[in-house]
């Protein structure tokens, strides 16, 4: 599978391809979709603080989500299975590699690679011939994680693809696969004038993931952007850098004017095993910060709150998870289930 093959499959994409434009952001845990009546969690309505009894409920939530009619719900559930090591659910994830929706095939291929699930290798070979180039790069990533590193060349070629989404996904996966020989390519892609902002930001995150400290100044420029979504992406990228300077930058972002940025910063600091962001998460409940928000903003806030709890894991925060498992939003329930799995590791 070379560059010409990727060009060929791009011409045969299904009509559901635009969902990928949303999926990439969802994969980074920045934005969620969906609406409906949202349950506002408050300290007064917490009934069960024993997370051990929440484990089975969390598993049912993810199992149901893997069969949900909404492809973005299925994709989000797949990410939780992979990131929390729910290996018993991997046969179900493997079956979703044949899903009719691009984001689901993309996510399931990544999951097979992330957990190095060798029974999925035959299905990955089929996805290398997928009609969508984004799925092809996901399959190539997974094959590389399973030992077939010759497929990494597909990712390298896709990093210069004319399709910006293909390019963004390729650089993201080059960082995840951990091959530092790709660093110069990532720098070149980030600085290429033909790369859009999405590609540049993903390249910066990939470079940080590979531990190149020279990227600090680029990520810092994202943290001081006037756009809060760019600051959010910068926070995630800074968390990947894992240096004392990066940690100090994340602490600074706990005072950002935008709640979503503060929550993501608290989550990333949790990855440093530092609970300093706990008060910012508690404020969501204690100060009822979602009051007055529209339904989608409430949902996003609750998702990010659950994800932050899953990384910080202090008793003061974990007590809110049982109630979040009962939230009316599927995306909030999925995020809470992920946090339960993380807290009970």
C-alpha positions as CSV (number, residue, x, y, z in Angstrom):
1,X,0.0,0.0,0.0
2,X,1.7,3.1,-1.2
3,X,0.8,6.7,-1.8
4,X,-1.0,5.9,-5.1
5,X,-3.2,3.4,-3.4
6,X,-4.2,6.0,-0.8
7,X,-5.0,8.5,-3.6
8,X,-7.1,5.8,-5.3
9,X,-9.2,4.9,-2.3
10,X,-9.9,8.6,-1.6
11,X,-11.9,8.7,-4.8
12,X,-14.3,6.0,-3.6
13,X,-15.3,7.4,-0.2
14,X,-18.8,6.9,1.2
15,X,-21.2,9.7,1.9
16,X,-20.6,9.3,5.6
17,X,-17.1,10.6,5.3
18,X,-17.9,14.1,6.8
19,X,-18.5,12.4,10.1
20,X,-14.7,12.1,10.3
21,X,-14.5,15.8,10.7
22,X,-16.2,15.5,14.0
23,X,-14.6,12.2,15.0
24,X,-11.1,13.5,15.1
25,X,-12.1,16.1,17.7
26,X,-14.1,13.5,19.6
27,X,-11.1,11.2,19.6
28,X,-9.1,14.0,21.3
29,X,-11.9,14.3,23.9
30,X,-12.5,17.9,23.2
31,X,-16.1,18.0,21.9
32,X,-19.0,15.6,22.2
33,X,-22.2,15.4,20.2
34,X,-25.8,14.8,21.2
35,X,-28.5,16.6,23.1
36,X,-31.5,16.0,25.3
37,X,-32.4,16.6,28.9
38,X,-29.1,16.8,30.9
39,X,-29.0,15.8,34.5
40,X,-27.1,18.4,36.6
41,X,-25.1,16.5,39.2
42,X,-24.9,18.2,42.7
43,X,-23.4,17.0,46.0
44,X,-26.8,16.7,47.5
45,X,-28.0,13.9,45.2
46,X,-25.1,11.6,45.5
47,X,-26.4,8.3,46.9
48,X,-23.6,5.8,46.4
49,X,-20.0,6.5,47.0
50,X,-18.8,2.9,46.7
51,X,-17.3,2.7,43.2
52,X,-16.8,-1.0,43.4
53,X,-20.6,-1.5,42.9
54,X,-20.4,0.9,39.9
55,X,-18.0,-1.4,37.9
56,X,-20.7,-3.6,36.5
57,X,-22.9,-0.6,35.6
58,X,-20.0,1.0,33.8
59,X,-19.4,-2.2,31.8
60,X,-23.1,-2.4,30.8
61,X,-22.9,1.2,29.7
62,X,-19.9,0.5,27.4
63,X,-21.4,-2.7,26.1
64,X,-24.7,-1.0,25.2
65,X,-22.8,1.9,23.6
66,X,-20.9,-0.5,21.4
67,X,-24.3,-1.5,19.9
68,X,-25.8,2.0,19.8
69,X,-27.5,3.3,16.7
70,X,-25.3,6.5,16.8
71,X,-21.9,5.8,15.2
72,X,-20.2,8.5,17.3
73,X,-21.5,6.8,20.4
74,X,-20.0,3.5,19.2
75,X,-16.7,5.2,18.3
76,X,-16.5,6.8,21.7
77,X,-17.2,3.5,23.5
78,X,-14.5,1.8,21.4
79,X,-11.9,4.4,22.6
80,X,-12.9,3.6,26.2
81,X,-12.5,-0.1,25.7
82,X,-9.0,0.5,24.3
83,X,-7.8,3.2,26.7
84,X,-8.9,1.2,29.8
85,X,-7.9,-2.2,28.7
86,X,-11.4,-3.9,28.7
87,X,-10.1,-6.9,26.8
88,X,-13.2,-8.9,27.2
89,X,-15.0,-6.4,25.0
90,X,-12.4,-6.6,22.2
91,X,-14.2,-9.3,20.2
92,X,-17.1,-6.9,20.0
93,X,-14.8,-4.1,18.9
94,X,-13.2,-6.4,16.3
95,X,-16.6,-7.0,14.8
96,X,-17.1,-3.2,14.5
97,X,-14.1,-3.1,12.1
98,X,-16.7,-4.0,9.5
99,X,-19.1,-1.2,10.5
100,X,-20.6,0.8,7.7
101,X,-19.5,4.1,9.3
102,X,-16.0,5.5,8.8
103,X,-15.5,6.8,12.4
104,X,-16.3,3.4,13.8
105,X,-14.0,1.5,11.5
106,X,-11.3,4.1,12.3
107,X,-11.7,3.8,16.0
108,X,-11.9,0.0,16.0
109,X,-8.7,-0.3,14.0
110,X,-6.9,2.0,16.5
111,X,-8.2,0.0,19.4
112,X,-6.8,-3.2,17.9
113,X,-3.4,-1.5,17.7
114,X,-3.5,0.2,21.0
115,X,-4.2,-3.0,23.0
116,X,-2.1,-5.1,20.5
117,X,-5.0,-7.4,19.9
118,X,-3.5,-10.0,17.6
119,X,-6.8,-11.8,16.8
120,X,-7.7,-8.7,14.9
121,X,-4.8,-8.9,12.5
122,X,-6.7,-10.6,9.7
123,X,-9.4,-8.0,9.8
124,X,-6.8,-5.3,9.7
125,X,-5.5,-6.7,6.4
126,X,-8.9,-6.1,5.0
127,X,-9.0,-2.5,6.3
128,X,-5.7,-1.8,4.5
129,X,-7.9,-2.0,1.4
130,X,-10.7,0.2,2.8
131,X,-12.3,2.7,0.5
132,X,-11.6,5.5,3.0
133,X,-8.0,6.6,3.3
134,X,-8.4,7.6,7.0
135,X,-9.3,4.0,7.8
136,X,-6.3,2.8,5.8
137,X,-3.9,4.9,8.0
138,X,-5.6,3.6,11.1
139,X,-5.1,0.0,9.9
140,X,-1.5,0.7,9.1
141,X,-1.0,2.1,12.6
142,X,-2.5,-1.0,14.1
143,X,-0.4,-3.3,11.9
144,X,2.7,-1.5,13.0
145,X,1.7,-1.9,16.7
146,X,1.3,-5.6,16.0
147,X,4.8,-5.9,14.7
148,X,4.4,-5.3,10.9
149,X,6.4,-2.0,11.0
150,X,6.7,-1.9,7.2
151,X,3.2,-0.5,7.2
152,X,4.5,2.6,9.0
153,X,5.5,3.9,5.6
154,X,1.8,4.3,4.8
155,X,1.5,6.8,7.7
156,X,4.6,8.7,6.5
157,X,3.2,9.1,3.0
158,X,-0.2,10.1,4.3
159,X,1.4,12.9,6.3
160,X,1.8,14.7,3.0
161,X,-1.5,13.8,1.6
162,X,-3.6,16.5,-0.1
163,X,-6.6,15.8,2.1
164,X,-6.1,17.7,5.3
165,X,-8.1,15.2,7.4
166,X,-6.0,12.3,6.2
167,X,-2.8,14.3,6.9
168,X,-4.0,15.2,10.4
169,X,-4.8,11.6,11.3
170,X,-1.5,10.4,9.9
171,X,0.6,12.8,12.0
172,X,-1.5,12.0,15.1
173,X,-0.8,8.3,14.6
174,X,2.9,8.8,13.8
175,X,3.2,10.3,17.3
176,X,1.2,7.4,18.9
177,X,3.3,4.8,17.3
178,X,6.4,6.1,19.0
179,X,8.8,6.2,16.0
180,X,11.2,9.0,16.6
181,X,12.6,8.6,13.1
182,X,9.5,10.4,12.0
183,X,10.3,13.6,13.9
184,X,11.7,15.5,11.0
185,X,8.7,14.6,8.8
186,X,6.4,15.9,11.6
187,X,8.3,19.2,11.8
188,X,8.2,19.5,8.1
189,X,4.4,18.8,8.0
190,X,3.8,21.3,10.8
191,X,5.7,24.0,9.0
192,X,4.4,23.2,5.5
193,X,2.3,26.2,4.3
194,X,-0.1,23.7,2.6
195,X,-1.0,22.3,6.1
196,X,-4.1,23.8,7.7
197,X,-4.2,24.7,11.3
198,X,-5.7,21.3,12.3
199,X,-2.7,19.5,10.8
200,X,-0.2,21.9,12.4
201,X,-1.7,21.5,15.9
202,X,-1.9,17.7,15.5
203,X,1.8,17.7,14.3
204,X,2.8,19.7,17.4
205,X,1.0,17.2,19.6
206,X,2.7,14.3,17.8
207,X,6.1,15.9,18.2
208,X,5.4,16.4,22.0
209,X,4.3,12.7,22.2
210,X,7.7,11.7,20.8
211,X,9.4,13.8,23.5
212,X,11.0,16.5,21.4
213,X,11.3,19.4,23.9
214,X,11.9,21.9,21.1
215,X,8.2,22.0,20.5
216,X,7.5,23.8,23.8
217,X,7.4,27.2,22.2
218,X,5.0,26.2,19.5
219,X,2.6,24.7,22.1
220,X,3.0,27.7,24.3
221,X,1.8,29.9,21.4
222,X,-1.3,27.7,21.3
223,X,-1.9,28.2,25.1
224,X,-2.0,32.0,24.6
225,X,-4.3,31.9,21.6
226,X,-7.4,34.0,21.7
227,X,-9.5,31.0,20.7
228,X,-10.3,28.7,23.5
229,X,-10.5,25.6,21.3
230,X,-6.9,26.2,20.3
231,X,-5.9,26.6,23.9
232,X,-7.6,23.3,24.7
233,X,-5.6,21.5,22.0
234,X,-2.5,23.2,23.4
235,X,-3.3,21.9,26.8
236,X,-3.6,18.4,25.5
237,X,-0.3,18.7,23.6
238,X,1.5,20.2,26.6
239,X,0.4,17.2,28.6
240,X,2.1,14.9,26.1
241,X,5.4,16.7,26.6
242,X,5.7,15.5,30.3
243,X,8.4,17.9,31.4
244,X,8.5,20.2,34.5
245,X,8.1,23.2,32.2
246,X,5.1,21.6,30.6
247,X,3.6,20.9,34.0
248,X,4.1,24.6,35.1
249,X,2.4,25.7,31.9
250,X,-0.6,23.5,32.6
251,X,-0.9,24.8,36.2
252,X,-1.1,28.3,34.6
253,X,-4.1,27.1,32.5
254,X,-6.1,26.3,35.6
255,X,-6.9,30.0,35.7
256,X,-8.1,30.2,32.1
257,X,-11.3,32.3,31.6
258,X,-13.0,29.3,29.9
259,X,-14.3,26.4,32.1
260,X,-13.6,23.8,29.4
261,X,-10.0,24.8,29.2
262,X,-9.6,24.6,33.0
263,X,-11.1,21.1,33.1
264,X,-8.9,19.8,30.4
265,X,-5.9,21.3,32.2
266,X,-6.9,19.6,35.5
267,X,-7.2,16.3,33.6
268,X,-3.8,16.7,32.0
269,X,-2.2,17.5,35.4
270,X,-3.9,14.3,36.7
271,X,-1.7,12.5,34.2
272,X,1.2,13.9,36.0
273,X,-0.3,12.4,39.1
274,X,-0.8,15.9,40.5
275,X,-4.3,16.6,42.0
276,X,-3.8,20.3,42.0
277,X,-6.7,20.7,39.6
278,X,-9.1,19.1,42.0
279,X,-10.7,22.5,43.2
280,X,-11.4,23.5,39.6
281,X,-13.4,20.3,39.1
282,X,-15.2,20.5,42.4
283,X,-16.4,24.0,41.4
284,X,-18.5,22.4,38.7
285,X,-20.6,20.8,41.4
286,X,-20.2,23.2,44.3
287,X,-20.9,26.4,42.3
288,X,-23.3,24.8,39.9
289,X,-21.2,26.1,37.0
290,X,-23.4,24.5,34.3
291,X,-26.4,26.6,35.4
292,X,-27.5,28.8,32.5
293,X,-25.6,26.9,29.8
294,X,-27.3,25.5,26.8
295,X,-27.8,21.7,26.6
296,X,-24.7,21.0,24.5
297,X,-22.5,23.1,26.7
298,X,-23.8,21.3,29.8
299,X,-23.0,18.0,28.1
300,X,-19.5,19.0,27.1
301,X,-18.8,20.2,30.6
302,X,-20.1,17.1,32.2
303,X,-18.0,14.9,29.9
304,X,-14.8,16.9,30.6
305,X,-15.6,16.8,34.3
306,X,-15.9,13.0,34.3
307,X,-12.7,12.7,32.3
308,X,-10.8,14.9,34.7
309,X,-12.1,12.8,37.7
310,X,-10.8,9.7,36.0
311,X,-7.3,11.1,36.0
312,X,-7.3,13.0,39.3
313,X,-9.0,10.2,41.3
314,X,-9.2,11.9,44.7
315,X,-12.0,10.7,47.1
316,X,-13.6,14.1,47.0
317,X,-14.1,13.7,43.2
318,X,-14.7,10.0,42.9
319,X,-17.9,10.2,44.9
320,X,-19.6,12.0,42.0
321,X,-19.1,9.2,39.5
322,X,-22.0,6.9,40.5
323,X,-24.5,9.7,39.8
324,X,-22.8,10.6,36.5
325,X,-23.3,7.0,35.4
326,X,-27.0,7.8,35.5
327,X,-26.8,11.0,33.5
328,X,-29.3,11.3,30.7
329,X,-26.6,11.9,28.1
330,X,-25.0,8.8,26.6
331,X,-21.7,10.7,26.2
332,X,-21.6,11.7,29.8
333,X,-22.4,8.1,30.9
334,X,-19.6,6.8,28.7
335,X,-17.1,9.3,30.1
336,X,-18.2,8.4,33.7
337,X,-17.8,4.7,32.9
338,X,-14.2,5.4,31.7
339,X,-13.5,7.2,34.9
340,X,-14.8,4.4,37.0
341,X,-12.5,1.9,35.1
342,X,-9.6,4.3,35.7
343,X,-10.3,4.8,39.4
344,X,-10.5,1.1,40.1
345,X,-7.4,0.1,38.3
